[in-house]
């Protein structure tokens, strides 16, 4: 019998390799899964050009390329994924970091939780990919490993992880390349954080 805590909490489709779906389960490293195969309790039933039909615990869901992760617990409990949820579940990856797919202003991105960052932080390349006019923001000087450089302070209309959406989130954009967008305290401070070994739960404050 499968232990409920081992079941996937969120699944995102980040690519297609032929008839294989490239899935991010609980924010871990992407994994290619063929139709009929199972990964972390998630079975891929079918794939098409930009979507896959998956199944967990007898429940079926459709994940689409570039969309925010499907939050399986919320979908099972309420049947909705409209951004009105109040909990985010993450599992630490192999390096001990909590990473998850999400959205900035409706554009698909990859986040890494960073409690040491005061705001959400992203590279100029990520900002351009998300369609942000960051150069219209407030210029700020930022210290990096390569010295002091100019960045921009901006306001994000929306940051979404799973079925949880937060509006008006402060962020900074740096010219320095970054492998992930840092999910800093301008987002995290809206939540109560509870870590249990390699599981992280964020519960929205009201």
N, C-alpha and C positions, 0 to 999 in steps of 0.2 A: 504493500500500500504506500502511495506517495505521501510524504510529509508535507502539509500545507506550506510550511515555511520554505520548502525547497522549490515551490512553484514560482514560475516567472510572474513578476508584478507588472512589467512593462516590456513591450516589444516594438521595435522600429525597423522598418525596411529601408536600408541605406544603399542598396544596389541590387542589380540582377546580373548573374553570370550564366548566360544561357538559360537553362530551365531551373537554375538554382537561385534561391533567395539569399541575399546577404543580410542577415538579421543581427540587430543589436538587442540582446536580452538583458534586462536589468542594468543597462549601461556598461556591460562588459565589452570586450573586444568583439568586432564583427565576426560572424561565423557563417559560412556558406552551408545551406541546408537544401537538399533536393526534395522534391515532392515525394511524400511517403515516409520521409525520415523525421526523426524527433531530436530536438536539442533543448536541454534544460526544461523538459516537460512540455515544450511547444512542438506540436506536429504540423508540418507543412502539408496541406491537403492538395493545393494546386498553385500554379504560378502563371502569370501572364506578363505582358510587356512591362508594366509598372506597378503591379500589385501582387499580393499573395494572400491566399486564404489559409488561416492557421486555426489550430484547435488546441484547447487545453481544458482538461476535466470535462469533456463533452460539450464545451461551449465553442462556437465558431466565431471568428473575427476576421475582418479584412484589413490588411495593412497596405498602405499605398506609399510609393516611393516619394520621399521628401516631406511626408506628413509628420506631425508630431507623433510620438510613440502612443500606441494603444495601451491604455492603462487597464489591464485585465481585471483587477479586483474591482475597480469602479464600474467597468462595463458589466461585470456579473451582478453587482449589487444594485445598480441603478439604471443600467441600459443606456447611459448617456456618456458622451465624451465632449461636452460642450464648453470646457474650460471653467466649469463651476465647482470642480472638486476641491477638497481641502487637505489631501494627503499625497505625499510623494514618497515612494519607496525606492531605495537604491541599494545595490550590492557592490562592495568594493571589488575592483579588478585585481589582477595579479600583482600590481605594484602597490596595492593598498589604497589607491585613489578611487574616489567615487566619481564616475563619469556617466553621463546620460545624454541621449539625443533630446533635442527640444526645438524651440522656435524663438526667433527674435523678430518681432513685427511680422509674424506669419511666415518667415523664411526658415527653412530647416538648418540647424546648426548642431555642433557637438559641444557639450559643456563638461567642465571639470570643477567639482566643488572645491573652493579655496576660502576657508574661514579666515585666512590672513589678509585677504584682499578687501579693501573698504567698499569697493563697488564692483559691478560686473566689468570685466576688462577684456578687450578684444584687439586683434591686430587690424591695421588699416585694410588688409586684404579681406578679412572676415566682414568688416563693416561694409566694404564695397559690394561683397557678395550678397549681403543682406539688404542692399539698396539704401544704406543710410547716408545722408548728406552730412557726414561728421565734420567736415571742414567749416560748416556753419556753426559749430559748437564753440564753447569757450576754450581758447588756447590755454594749456597748462604745461608746466615743465615737469618732466618725469625722470626719476633716476632709474637707470637700467644697468645691466651688467656691463654694457659698453659705454657707460657715462650718462650724462644728462641729455635728454632729447625732448622735443616738443610733441605733446599729445593734445587730445581734444576731449573736453568733458561734454557729454551729451545726455539727453533723456530718451530712453527707449519707451515707445508707446506700450509695448507688450512683451513680456517674457513668459514663455509657456513651457512647462515640463509635464508630460502626460496630460491629464485632464485638469491641471491646475494652471491658471493664468494670473499673472500679476501685472498691473498697469503702472505706468509712470515710474520706471526704474532707472536710477542714475547709473551711468556707465562712463568709462574712459576708453579712448581709442589710441593705440600706440603704433608708431610706424614699425616697431620691432615685430618680426614674425613670431607667431605663437601657434603651437600645435592644437590647442583647444581654446575656447572662450572660457575664461575664469568666471565661475558663478560665485560672486563675492557677496559681501554683507548687505549691499543695497537690495538684494533679493532675499538672502538668507534671514535677515533680521525680521522679515514678515512671518517667520515660522518658528515654532518650537522644534528644536533639533534633539533627536534621541538616537544614540548609537548603541547597538548591541552587537559586539564583535564585528563582523563584516557587513552588518545590516544598518542602514541609515534611514530613519523615518523623519520626514518634515511634515509637521502639522500646522496648518495656517492659523495665525493668531486673529482673533476678532475683538 
